[in-house]
Amino acid sequence: VQLQASGGGLVQPGESLRLSCVASGFTFDTYWMYWLRQAPGKELERVSGIGIGGNSFYAKSVEGRFFISRDNDKNTVYLQMNNLKPDDTALYYCARDSQGFVRGQGTQVTVSS
């Protein structure tokens, strides 16, 4: 199983980023996919998840600002992050399970003025 996340970077508060995660090594369209994040000194947090049919959920801290989507033809899951805040600074992982046992290497998102 490989989960290759990309799209992170350094942005100012209020700006947007779009994360992508390309999956391989398993049948992508039969799994829920998740985005999790971990800020320095904090526990891993479940940010969002998307089901096979496109149903989704979000952590309350990102609801209304982040939007998850998937393209099963490309084995890719996305996280559109709008109106970013300093508290969103973290290493973002895509994962095949909600607890992050099967996850990629992560992509760093830093929100700072």
C-alpha positions in Angstrom: 0.0 0.0 0.0 1.3 3.5 -0.9 -0.3 6.8 -0.1 1.5 9.8 -1.6 0.3 13.1 -0.3 1.3 16.4 -1.8 0.2 20.1 -2.0 1.3 21.4 1.4 3.1 24.6 1.9 3.5 27.9 3.7 0.5 30.2 3.4 -0.9 33.3 5.2 -4.1 33.2 7.2 -7.2 33.3 5.0 -5.5 31.6 2.0 -6.3 28.3 0.5 -4.4 25.0 -0.3 -5.5 21.9 -2.1 -3.9 18.6 -0.9 -3.8 15.5 -3.1 -3.1 11.9 -2.2 -2.5 9.3 -4.8 -3.1 5.7 -3.6 -1.8 2.5 -5.0 -1.5 -1.1 -4.0 -5.1 -1.7 -3.1 -8.5 -1.4 -4.6 -9.1 2.3 -4.0 -12.8 2.4 -4.8 -13.7 -0.1 -2.1 -12.3 1.9 0.8 -13.2 5.0 2.8 -10.4 7.4 2.7 -9.4 9.9 5.3 -7.3 13.0 6.0 -5.7 13.3 9.4 -3.3 15.8 10.8 -0.8 16.1 13.6 0.4 19.4 15.0 3.6 19.6 17.1 3.0 18.3 20.6 -0.6 17.2 19.8 -2.3 13.9 19.0 -3.2 12.8 15.6 -6.6 14.3 14.7 -9.1 13.0 12.2 -9.9 15.9 9.8 -12.2 14.4 7.2 -13.3 11.2 5.6 -15.1 10.2 2.3 -16.9 7.1 1.6 -17.1 5.0 -1.6 -20.2 6.8 -2.8 -19.0 10.3 -1.8 -20.6 10.7 1.6 -18.3 12.6 3.9 -17.7 14.0 7.4 -15.6 16.7 8.9 -14.1 17.6 12.2 -16.0 20.6 13.7 -12.8 22.7 13.6 -12.7 22.6 9.8 -16.4 22.2 8.9 -17.4 24.8 6.3 -13.8 25.6 5.4 -12.4 22.2 4.2 -13.9 20.0 1.5 -12.9 16.4 0.7 -13.4 14.7 -2.6 -12.2 11.7 -4.5 -11.6 10.6 -8.1 -11.8 6.8 -8.2 -10.5 6.8 -11.8 -7.3 8.4 -10.6 -7.0 6.7 -7.3 -6.8 10.1 -5.7 -8.4 11.8 -2.7 -8.3 15.6 -2.3 -8.7 18.1 0.5 -9.6 21.6 -0.4 -8.7 23.9 2.5 -10.1 27.4 2.5 -9.8 30.3 4.9 -6.8 28.6 6.6 -6.0 29.6 10.2 -2.8 29.3 12.2 -4.4 26.4 14.2 -4.5 24.4 10.9 -0.7 24.2 10.9 0.2 20.5 11.0 1.5 17.6 9.1 -1.4 16.3 7.0 -1.7 12.6 6.2 -4.0 10.7 4.0 -5.0 7.3 5.4 -6.9 4.2 4.4 -8.4 3.9 7.9 -9.8 6.3 10.4 -7.1 5.9 13.0 -4.3 6.3 10.6 -2.7 2.9 10.9 -2.2 2.8 7.2 -1.1 6.2 6.1 1.4 8.0 3.9 4.3 10.2 4.7 2.4 13.4 5.1 2.6 16.8 3.7 3.4 19.9 5.8 0.9 22.8 6.0 2.1 25.9 7.8 -0.3 28.9 8.2 1.5 32.0 9.4 1.7 35.7 8.7 
